[in-house]
Amino acid sequence: MGLIPTPLFAFPEKVWGYRSVEKEALDLRGFGNSSDQGASLEGNFDKNGNSGFTAMIGNGSGNKPIANKYLEYYLSVHKRFFDKKLNVELMMDYKRLNTEQERILFRTFGSYELPNFRFGVEISPNSFDQTVKIGTESQVVQTKPFLGSTFAAAKLHKNSLVICTLGLPESGYKL
């Protein structure tokens, strides 16, 4: 309980690494907070820690004061295969913004790791309600941004690392 990390970016960033070079796609586009004020429950489905979950309820305002009465709900489920070389995560985040608007984030993340090489793919179809002004009137419009990104990192020499990231252009924001 308290100000704690959210599951929005936690699992991919453990594998992705080098956040200073490129952020995880949802983080890069500002679709959530890396920490929030709330309560979290984490656990493993097996004793080796190869599969687990994180469930969290937060106030949705990160480390800022509470902005409204609506809570944010997070759920992440992950599984590691083949001696933790293949990693898969499914994540969902729901937040009601006000009486008329909500935001739903989904993410599927997969990665494969070897001693000197790792790569991963992230797919994130989302749903946002946005208020737009059409003429003199405001109207709530549902947008469906789709994010996708991939990365690869290779250790070519003991003191060098090559990182390559590629992201799809944002889609779904056009009215």
C-alpha positions as CSV (number, residue, x, y, z in Angstrom):
1,M,0.0,0.0,0.0
2,G,1.1,3.5,-0.6
3,L,2.9,5.0,-3.6
4,I,3.9,1.9,-5.5
5,P,5.0,0.9,-9.0
6,T,2.1,0.0,-11.4
7,P,2.2,-3.1,-13.6
8,L,1.9,-0.9,-16.7
9,F,5.5,-0.9,-17.7
10,A,7.2,-3.1,-15.0
11,F,7.4,-6.5,-16.8
12,P,8.5,-5.3,-20.3
13,E,11.1,-2.9,-18.8
14,K,12.8,-5.7,-16.9
15,V,13.6,-7.3,-20.3
16,W,13.7,-4.2,-22.5
17,G,16.3,-2.5,-20.3
18,Y,18.1,0.7,-21.3
19,R,15.1,2.9,-20.8
20,S,17.3,5.9,-21.5
21,V,17.6,4.8,-25.1
22,E,13.9,4.0,-25.7
23,K,10.9,3.8,-23.4
24,E,8.2,1.1,-23.5
25,A,5.5,2.1,-26.1
26,L,2.7,2.9,-23.6
27,D,5.1,4.9,-21.5
28,L,6.5,6.8,-24.5
29,R,3.0,7.9,-25.5
30,G,2.0,8.9,-22.0
31,F,-0.8,6.4,-21.6
32,G,-0.2,5.8,-17.9
33,N,1.9,6.3,-14.7
34,S,4.8,4.2,-13.7
35,S,3.7,4.6,-10.0
36,D,0.4,5.3,-8.4
37,Q,-1.1,5.6,-4.9
38,G,-3.0,2.5,-4.0
39,A,-2.9,-1.1,-3.0
40,S,-1.3,-4.0,-4.9
41,L,-1.3,-7.8,-4.6
42,E,1.4,-9.8,-6.3
43,G,1.9,-13.5,-6.3
44,N,3.3,-16.5,-8.2
45,F,1.3,-19.5,-9.5
46,D,4.3,-21.8,-9.0
47,K,7.1,-22.0,-6.5
48,N,9.8,-21.3,-9.1
49,G,8.4,-17.8,-10.0
50,N,7.9,-18.8,-13.6
51,S,4.3,-17.5,-13.7
52,G,2.6,-14.9,-11.6
53,F,0.3,-11.9,-11.4
54,T,-0.1,-8.4,-10.2
55,A,-3.5,-6.9,-9.3
56,M,-3.7,-3.3,-8.2
57,I,-6.2,-0.5,-7.4
58,G,-4.9,3.0,-7.5
59,N,-6.2,6.5,-7.5
60,G,-5.0,7.0,-11.1
61,S,-3.1,10.3,-10.5
62,G,0.4,8.8,-10.1
63,N,2.3,10.7,-7.5
64,K,0.1,13.8,-7.7
65,P,-2.8,14.6,-5.4
66,I,-6.1,12.9,-6.2
67,A,-7.8,14.6,-9.2
68,N,-11.2,12.8,-9.2
69,K,-13.1,10.1,-7.3
70,Y,-12.6,7.4,-9.9
71,L,-10.1,4.6,-9.3
72,E,-7.8,2.9,-11.8
73,Y,-7.7,-0.9,-11.9
74,Y,-4.6,-2.8,-13.1
75,L,-4.1,-6.5,-13.8
76,S,-1.0,-8.3,-15.2
77,V,-0.4,-12.0,-15.7
78,H,2.9,-13.3,-16.9
79,K,4.6,-16.6,-17.7
80,R,8.2,-17.6,-18.4
81,F,9.1,-20.6,-20.5
82,F,12.3,-22.6,-21.4
83,D,14.4,-21.6,-18.4
84,K,13.1,-18.0,-18.4
85,K,14.2,-17.4,-22.0
86,L,10.7,-16.9,-23.4
87,N,8.6,-14.4,-21.5
88,V,4.9,-13.5,-22.1
89,E,2.7,-11.0,-20.3
90,L,-0.9,-10.0,-20.7
91,M,-1.8,-6.7,-19.1
92,M,-5.1,-4.7,-18.7
93,D,-5.7,-1.3,-17.2
94,Y,-9.2,0.3,-16.7
95,K,-9.9,3.9,-15.6
96,R,-13.1,5.8,-15.6
97,L,-12.2,9.4,-16.3
98,N,-15.5,11.0,-15.5
99,T,-19.2,10.1,-15.8
100,E,-19.0,9.9,-19.6
101,Q,-15.5,8.8,-20.4
102,E,-13.3,5.8,-19.8
103,R,-9.9,4.5,-20.8
104,I,-9.1,0.8,-21.4
105,L,-5.5,-0.3,-22.1
106,F,-4.5,-3.8,-23.2
107,R,-1.0,-5.1,-23.8
108,T,0.5,-8.3,-25.0
109,F,4.3,-8.5,-24.5
110,G,6.6,-11.3,-25.5
111,S,10.4,-11.6,-25.4
112,Y,13.2,-14.1,-25.9
113,E,16.5,-13.8,-24.1
114,L,19.9,-15.5,-24.8
115,P,23.1,-14.6,-23.0
116,N,24.3,-12.1,-25.6
117,F,21.0,-11.3,-27.4
118,R,17.4,-10.4,-26.6
119,F,14.4,-9.3,-28.5
120,G,10.8,-8.5,-27.8
121,V,7.5,-7.5,-29.3
122,E,4.7,-5.5,-27.8
123,I,1.2,-5.1,-29.2
124,S,-1.3,-2.8,-27.5
125,P,-4.8,-2.2,-28.8
126,N,-6.6,0.4,-26.7
127,S,-9.8,2.3,-26.3
128,F,-10.1,5.9,-25.2
129,D,-13.1,8.3,-24.9
130,Q,-12.0,11.8,-25.8
131,T,-13.9,15.0,-25.7
132,V,-13.7,16.9,-29.0
133,K,-15.2,20.2,-30.0
134,I,-17.2,20.1,-33.2
135,G,-18.3,23.6,-34.0
136,T,-19.5,25.1,-30.8
137,E,-20.5,21.8,-29.1
138,S,-18.4,19.3,-27.3
139,Q,-18.9,15.6,-28.0
140,V,-17.4,12.4,-26.6
141,V,-15.8,10.3,-29.3
142,Q,-14.3,6.9,-28.8
143,T,-10.8,6.4,-30.3
144,K,-8.9,3.2,-30.6
145,P,-5.2,3.8,-30.7
146,F,-3.1,0.7,-31.7
147,L,0.5,0.7,-30.5
148,G,3.1,-1.8,-31.6
149,S,6.9,-1.9,-31.0
150,T,9.8,-4.3,-31.1
151,F,13.3,-4.2,-29.8
152,A,16.5,-6.1,-30.1
153,A,19.7,-5.9,-28.1
154,A,23.0,-7.7,-28.9
155,K,26.2,-7.7,-26.9
156,L,28.9,-7.7,-29.6
157,H,31.8,-7.3,-27.2
158,K,32.1,-7.5,-23.4
159,N,32.0,-3.7,-23.2
160,S,29.6,-2.9,-26.1
161,L,25.9,-3.3,-26.6
162,V,23.8,-2.6,-29.7
163,I,20.2,-1.7,-29.2
164,C,17.6,-1.4,-32.0
165,T,13.9,-0.4,-31.5
166,L,11.1,0.0,-33.9
167,G,7.6,1.3,-33.2
168,L,4.5,1.5,-35.4
169,P,3.2,5.0,-35.9
170,E,0.3,5.8,-33.6
171,S,-3.1,5.0,-35.1
172,G,-6.6,5.7,-34.0
173,Y,-6.4,9.4,-33.1
174,K,-7.9,10.6,-36.4
175,L,-11.6,11.6,-36.2
